[in-house]
Amino acid sequence: MGAIIWQKVTTCNTTGGATVMGSFPYPRNGILKIDYEFILIFKKYGNAPKINKEMKEKSKLSQEEWNKYFTGHWNFPGEKQDKHLAMFPEELPKRLIKMFSFVGDTILDPFLGSGTTSLAAKNLHRNSIGYEINEYFLPIIKEKLGLRQRTIFQDETFEIIKQENINTDFKEEIKKLLYIFQDPIKFDKKIDPRKLSFGSKIDNSYSKREIYYTVKEVISPKILILNNGLKIRLLGVKERPEKNGGAIQFLKEKALGQKVFIKFDAIKHDEENNLLCYLYLSNKTFLNAHLIKNDLVEVDTEFDYKYKSKFLQKRMVK
């Protein structure tokens, strides 16, 4: 049916809190502030249920609301991103609910998050159903909807249902379908993303600056296994067969069983799908660089990466 451009106050900040990013005040690497979002409007096929005159009158929009809502551009502030990664202000679902539903209708939010849609629906005398898979948000939803502060004068009814574990064999169920999509191009899954964590606000780990792992096993001077089963390759490190024993011993003494964190470069995987990374101890010791500085490995020049020239300089100085 079309799209609305919501012009909002940007929530884009650098880690230091600045809103001016990039090469300011010089060209040419300034970064645009993402201060807008698209709201796509779709309509379901079929006949809508009949609405009685009373509900139509209760749902009537004023001329001012109509002119403000049914326009291609909306201008109102965004929401402070507190307790959730993608919170939006109540004004957003409020407008959409008033535009496309009647009093007494049921509003569905398949990604409930902090519960803003259900709050707007309640305030507009609509019912609502919301789905959320992250149990961490349940206290936030209860607080927002006032479930902990109910009085005898409130007539709303709330029900929270937790889905039970199901024992459905989805592969067998898929075989029963009339049409089954066969992907002609099977992508090679290089790594299980569940083994990585990048400090998402959704999992409440955003307060940590780094995500720490533990080195479980040292396979070679460049290949290590972390405690989550992740196999990593030290970027910029190339084995020196005559020094392999010393390099492995160095890594075992410095890193085995120790807390470490990893950082990435532009290139993420090698030809064997190993995850390329820089490895640091919790005290910020840069293990890739120390292996090179201690003359235990060669500098790998196969790839282009950020520290390539610095690694070569360290090798030449040594």
Buried (B, 14 or more C-beta within 10 A) or exposed (E): EEEBBBBBEEBEEEEEEEEEBEEEEEEEEEEEBEEBBEEEEEEEEEEEEEBEEEBEEEBEBEEEEEEBBEEEEBEEEBBEBEBBEEBBBBBBBBBBBBBEBBBBBEBEBEEBBBBBBBBBBBEBBBBBBBEBEBEEBBEBBBBBBBBEEEEEEEEEEBEEEEEEEEEEEEEEEEEEEEEEEEEEEEEEEEBEEEEBBEEEBEEEEEEEEBEBBEBBEBEBBBBBBBBEEBBBBBBBBBBBEEBBEBBBEBBEEBBBEBBBBBEBBEEBEBEEEBBBBBBBBEEEBBBBBBBBBBBBBBBBEEEEBBBBEEBBEBBEEE
